[in-house]
C-alpha cells in the first residue's frame, strides 16, 4: 500500500514535469521568434526532461493501474477446480441438507404454516 | 474454514466476497456468517457493489435456510428497484426455498410473459423441476431451452449433469463436447469427457478416454486425477486383446503415469517422509488389482 502511494505521487510529478517540458518548448519557440533567430532544434535539457518524465509516467502508471494478467490461456484455467467449474448458480436448488443442518433455521410464521414439509423440524 | 472475525474489517470481507463471486464459489455458510458478523452494518459504504453483495447474500440465505436474511435483502432491493424482473425472480426463489413450487412457477411464468428474452426465469423453472425430482421433464425443458439459447454454457453443463444422473452417457458426452467448444483450454472439461468415456466402457471408448486424459494432462500437468485416469485407461488397454505393439506402448505409458502420480503424491503430501506409507498403499492396491483380474 505504501509503495502505491509513492507510485501515485511519482505519477503526478511525472505528469506535471511532462506538462512543464511542453511549456518550456513553447516558451523556447516564442523566445526564438522574439530574438529573430532561426529554429534549429530544442535545447537538450527540454528533450531530456521530456524523455525522463515520460518514462517515469509510463512506469508508475503500470504500477498504479493493477496487476498484469497471464498471457497463456491455460494458466488461468490450471488454478480452477471442479468445485468452482461445476457450480451453476442459475440452477441452484434449495431443498438440500442445508434446511436441516443449520440450527438457527426458523420457519417464517406468516407464510408457510400450511406448507410444512417433512424436512422441517421444530427446534 | 473458519475466520477470526475480530481480525477482519469490513473491507476484507468485501474483497473476500468479491473473490468468491468472481471465482464462482458457493460458500453459502461463510457468506452468511461474515455478513452477520461484519458486513451487514457497513453495506451502505460499498457503493455500486452493494446490489451484487445483497444478491450474493440472499442466495446464500436460501442455501442455509436463513430466510429472514434473504427476506430482508429482497426487501431492500425491491424498495430500490420496484417492478424489477430480477427482484421478482428472487421472490420466486424465496417461494422455491419455502417449497411452494406451484406459486413459484406461476410467478416465473408471469416474468417470462412480460419479457420473452429473459433467460434466467426459464432456467429457474428447470431448477424447480429438478428440485421436485422430475428429471425427465427437466431434461425435456432444458433441451427445448437450449434450442433458443444455444450458447448458454451453464445450461449445457446442467444438461450434462442431468443426463449423467439418468445414466445416459452418450448424450452427456455430447453436452460436454459442446462445452469443450466454448473452452478448448479447460483441462477439467477434457478430464470430464474422459471420465464419462471411461465409464461407458468398451475398447473404443477407453481409447478415446486415454486421448482426452492426455490432453488434460498436457493442459495442466498437475492434474492428479487425469494422471490416474490415464493409468487406468492404459492398464485397461494392456490387459485387453489389442495388438501386441499397442499393448506394449500402453504398458509403458501406464508405468510412467503411475510413477509420476507417485512422485506428485509424495511431493504434495503434508505428511513428512511418507514414502513408506505410499509404497505400502501401492502394495495393497496392487494386490487388489490382481484379484480383480
Interface residues (C-beta under 8 A of the other chain):
Chain A: X73 X74 X77 X78 X80 X81 X82 X83 X84 X85 X86 X87 X88 X89 X90 X91 X92 X93 X94 X95 X96 X98 X99 X101 X102 X104 X105 X106 X107 X108 X111 X112 X115 X117
Chain B: X23 X24 X25 X26 X28 X29 X59 X62 X63 X64 X65 X66 X67 X68 X71 X93 X96 X97 X98 X99 X100 X120 X123 X124 X126 X127 X128 X130 X131 X154 X157 X158 X161 X183 X185 X186 X187 X188 X189 X192 X219 X220 X222
